[in-house]
Amino acid sequence: MECVYIPVQNSQEEVRVGLDQLPRDPADIVDILKAEQAPLHLWLTFAREYFKQDKVKEFLQILEEGSSPEIDEYYSDVKYDRIAILNALGAYYTNLGKIEFKQRDEHFIRATHYYNKATRIDYDEPTTWAGKGQLLLAKGDYEQMFDVFKIVLDVRPDNLLALLGQACAQFNRGRFQESLGLYKRVLQMHPGCPASLDPENLDALVALGIMDINANDAESVQEGTKKMLEAFEIYPYCATALNHLANHYFYTEQHGVVEQLMETALASTDNALIKSQSYFNLARSYHSKGDYDKAAAYYRASVQELKSPKDFILPYYGLGQVQLKLNDLKSALSNFEKVLDVHPENCETLKVVGYIHLQQGRNDKALESFRKAAKVSPRDVDAWIEIGELLVSTDFSAALDAFKTAHNLQTKSGEKVPLGLLNNIGVLHFERGEYKLAEGAYYEALGEGPWKEFNENNFSTITGGDGPLEKFDVFQRIEEQGTSLDIPAEKVTVLFNLARLFEQLHETEKANLLYQLILFKHPSYVDAYLRLAAMAEARNNLSLSMELVQKGLKEDDNDVDILSFRGSLELKADEWLKAKDTLKGIQSVSDGKDSFSNLALGNWNYFAATRSEKRDPKLEATHLEKARELYQKVLTQKSNNMYAANGLGIVFSEKGMFDIAKDIFTQVQEAASGNVAVEMPDVWVNLAHVYLAQGHFGLAVKMYQNCLRRFYFNTETNILLYLARTHYEAEQWQECKRVLMHAIHMAPSNYMLRFDAAITMQKFSTATLQKQKRTADEVRQSVAEVKNAVRLFTQLSLISSHHMHGFDEKKIGMHVDYCKHLLDAAKLHLEAAEREEQQNRQKQEVARQLAMAQEAQRKADEERKLQIEKRKREEEHRRVMEQELHFQRVKVSKHFRAFETKCSAFQETWKYNLDDEGNERKSRRKEKKKRKKKQRNEQAEEEEVEAEEGTQPEPEEEEAEAEAPVASEEEEE
């Protein structure tokens, strides 16, 4: 039996431990090792023996205890053994990570922790680096694995483990020639192994043939094919050799040979796995020829031969590809998911699954798949680009991060960054307001070109006529001078976005120049006309804007965007009938499927119903119903169109259906709040309008305030006016006044706000004076408000052109007269209120004095009652004490009488119960009795003396003395 000896500290003795009889609890071994301060290599020896006996828990317990901080501190000088323990733990968790896939990352993290800890002890220890290489092999990181084993070989060039590791890394990297060279080097260093076992081994010949073919040079491919043929000649019906030979001919595109070989292979074997591989070779041969139906049939045949996808996963992948090509997305997804069950971190499969989810409209699942692919292969550019594309509509920041990651990966690898990727980065920076970064991305995408020549320093030289496209003549002259202004088609959109950026930065000259440059070289790019028209509209030059729109329509008279813009211009110019015709024209062009035109027509009908002061009820109802139909049509086309839903809510509000309108506005509000790309303050205002109409003034106020704070930084005067109106309807005059004063501060030239403030002050004063009960302070405040109202009305009466501000001079005069009358009445009310206030103060003072007197009397009565109760308690206590004392005296007297009776009984008993034991005994008793009697007499005399001196014993003492003789008598008996 093998044993391990643990040396006893400070002794020549040793503790003998049999390896076949290790303790069940490894703590016993650990305690001995600690107590005897045993060498660390013994810890590893015991741990290894537990592991050999499949006692993994005990194995870990010993190693973890052996690598604890306490042990590290004590054995700080023993580097190699400490490293060996840590490396053993690292190797264990590396192997565990390969077995337990669900906890793979956790196990690999722990392995990394132990290897890093070992490295901190000795950075150059080769065994640690070898362990790290094994960990990287388990992770599949062959690039870093190769570098790690190189570190070991730099220290020890003859390290066989490192050489084998590098050979494995090279093989998995596809560098088979280098891998073979390394394996040969190992054999040269360790020549003791047999050089040849079976020269005609089919599997070995096939494997060697595969290695030669994968070398990818003509000589090696020829040599590999020769080995395959040699295997075929040894046994022409070897299905394995036939499969691998067919694999070679498949890559040389000799599909006829592949089909013949596979027919022979299928006829030569009953092995399910080999038949599956043969069907797979046939399937991919037809697949590569584009015969997808036959390919699908053979892929299915290959799958049917398998018990589990784990046996051979490739036919599932091929079948999924063919089904995807045949647009059978559901079946393709099912097969690719089976591939992921076996290889959950296969990047290509994850991307294909993401693409299928995207085609099915399940963007969330698509995003999840692409994110997994990016996690598995962080250097996969396509995965990051797809992630960015999916996030563009919901999360600008995350989308931008994904695009930047793809950009950085391509830059580091030296690949050319796609123009579309740079454009997307620029657009996202633009949407986030990061205009400088957006400009940099656009210029990087554009590269060299005429746009770089048109900089700030020479804009002044590029001038033309006064027409809508005045720069065209200048561009013509520049080209005649030999300078090319060509814009590649793929860069037009990027250049347009750059111009849009300059427009946003209010650098209108730059934007105008670039838009015209685009139109000069690409006249059909009508979006440039649209932006030039929008810039003209912003300058309130509607005629120029319309002229540009017409030029755009000449290029494409069916462009929905330009037609929509023309309709908007016509509405702005109050040309309602023209606008209606334009919008209907859009519907005819798009077969009624254009959401914007339907939405705009809905808005047109709504405004037509509400714009006239003298409304025709029938016409109003007709327009509202038409608006409702158009809004619902838009929602049928696009159920998530928030603008159509908002319009539908407005129509229901106009019809008095406030509950339905409120539900719609609430849903639109929630949808808009969850979309970073959409801001819809209108829906907040509309919801507040509904609350106001229903009389829910508190909710309306809260909604208006939230809208002001969220979208307008409390500066929008129209919404402030809505808020003031709500306070007015709720008769909250002071709050109404406060809001109006804030609005006046924001828009001092709006005299209508001053008029409203004066009306509010007047209303407050009137309401206060009409109250049945009011204080003098309230009357004083109403007087002050009336004076302020008179002052404001007087100021407004001095303004010329009253009709321009929405009020007339006569109405102001009436308000001034009314306020003056109110002021006179208020003075009388104030005098009466002050008199009443004085009387109330006097009454309150009298009442206060009376209350103080009553309180003093109450306190005196309570004090007297307390004194009486205290005396009663003291008297009761004294009476109880006297009764207790009397009771004690009676008790003592009873004890004395009982004692006398007992003594008499003893005397009688003593007298008549003498026995016949002889005169001598009688004499002794008599003598003893005499002594006792004498003692009692002496005691009695002492008590008499004490009594004469006035020292009476306490009742308790008397009781004790009375009982003492009884005890003495009992002792005598």
Secondary structure, 3 states (H helix, E strand, C coil): CCEEEEECCCCCCEEEEEHHHCCCCHHHHHHHHHHCCCCHHHHHHHHHHHHHCCCHHHHHHHHHHHCCHHHHHHCCCCHHHHHHHHHHHHHHHHHHHHHCCCCHHHHHHHHHHHHHHHHHHCCCCHHHHHHHHHHHHHHCCHHHHHHHHHHHHHHCCCCHHHHHHHHHHHHHCCCHHHHHHHHHHHHHHCCCCCCCCCCCCHHHHHHHHHHHHCCCCHHHHHHHHHHHHHHHHHCCCCHHHHHHHHHHHHHCCCHHHHHHHHHHHHHHCCCHHHHHHHHHHHHHHHHHHCCHHHHHHHHHHHHHCCCCCCCCCHHHHHHHHHHHHCCCHHHHHHHHHHHHHHCCCCHHHHHHHHHHHHHCCCHHHHHHHHHHHHHHCCCCHHHHHHHHHHHCCCCHHHHHHHHHHHHHHHHHCCCCCCHHHHHHHHHHHHHCCCHHHHHHHHHHHHCCCHHHCCCHHHHHHCCCCCCCCCCHHHHHHHHHCCCCCCCCHHHHHHHHHHHHHHHHCCCHHHHHHHHHHHHHHCCCCHHHHHHHHHHHHHCCCHHHHHHHHHHHHHHCCCCHHHHHHHHHHHHHCCCHHHHHHHHHHHHHHCCCCCHHHHHHHHHHHHHHHHCCCCCCHHHHHHHHHHHHHHHHHHHHHCCCCHHHHHHHHHHHHHCCCHHHHHHHHHHHHHHHHCCCCCCCHHHHHHHHHHHHHCCCHHHHHHHHHHHHHHHHCCCCHHHHHHHHHHHHHCCCHHHHHHHHHHHHHHCCCCHHHHHHHHHHHHHHHHHHHCCCCCCHHHHHHHHHHHHHHHHHHHHHHCCCCHHHHCCCHHHHHHHHHHHHHHHHHHHHHHHHHHHHHHHHHHHHHHHHHHHHHHHHHHHHHHHHHHHHHHHHHHHHHHHHHHHHHHHHHHHHHHHHHHHHHHHHHHHHHHHHCCCCCCHHHHHHHHHHHHHHHHHHHHHHHHHHHHHHCCCCCCHHHHHHHHHHHHHHHHHHC
